[in-house]
Amino acid sequence: MNHSGDSDSTGAVCGNIVGAHYSPAAIPRSLFDTLELREVIETLARDALREFCPQPPSTPDWCQRYPGW
């Protein structure tokens, strides 16, 4: 994003919308290969999907990763 405003927020919102529409399959593999903390980001994304489903998880691994839930 390149404009004279809140560019990082605009880029984040646009990236989320485009990613939701096209899925990660549309992103060039080379971008994934250089993504810092990729494993952490992918885990958080999967966990967000699990958390907001009709039956949120309550397994021991979940409770260990997210204490207080």
C-alpha positions in Angstrom: 0.0 0.0 0.0 1.3 3.3 -0.9 -0.7 6.3 0.0 -0.6 9.2 2.5 -2.7 7.7 5.2 -2.9 4.6 7.4 -1.2 2.5 4.8 -0.3 -0.5 7.0 -3.9 -0.9 8.2 -5.3 -0.4 4.6 -2.9 -3.1 3.4 -3.8 -5.5 6.2 -7.6 -5.1 5.5 -7.1 -5.5 1.8 -4.8 -8.5 2.2 -7.4 -10.2 4.5 -10.2 -9.7 2.0 -8.1 -10.8 -1.0 -6.9 -13.8 1.0 -10.4 -14.8 2.0 -11.6 -14.5 -1.5 -8.8 -16.3 -3.4 -7.4 -18.6 -0.6 -3.7 -19.1 0.1 -3.4 -21.2 -3.1 -3.4 -17.9 -5.1 -0.4 -16.6 -3.3 3.0 -17.3 -5.0 4.9 -20.0 -3.2 8.0 -17.8 -3.0 6.2 -15.4 -0.7 5.4 -18.2 1.8 9.0 -19.4 1.7 10.3 -16.1 3.0 7.5 -15.4 5.5 8.9 -14.7 8.9 7.2 -16.7 11.7 5.2 -18.7 9.1 4.5 -21.6 11.4 3.2 -19.2 14.1 1.0 -17.4 11.7 -0.5 -20.6 10.2 -1.2 -22.0 13.7 -3.0 -18.8 14.8 -5.0 -18.8 11.6 -6.1 -22.4 12.1 -6.8 -21.8 15.8 -9.0 -18.8 15.0 -11.1 -21.0 12.7 -11.4 -23.6 15.4 -12.3 -21.0 18.1 -15.1 -19.4 16.2 -16.8 -22.6 15.1 -20.1 -23.8 16.7 -18.2 -26.0 19.2 -15.0 -24.2 20.3 -12.2 -26.6 21.4 -11.5 -27.5 25.0 -8.9 -30.2 24.5 -5.8 -30.2 26.8 -3.5 -29.0 24.0 -5.9 -26.1 23.4 -6.1 -25.2 27.1 -2.3 -25.3 27.3 -1.8 -23.1 24.3 -4.4 -20.6 25.4 -4.6 -20.7 29.3 -7.6 -19.1 30.8 -10.1 -20.2 28.2 
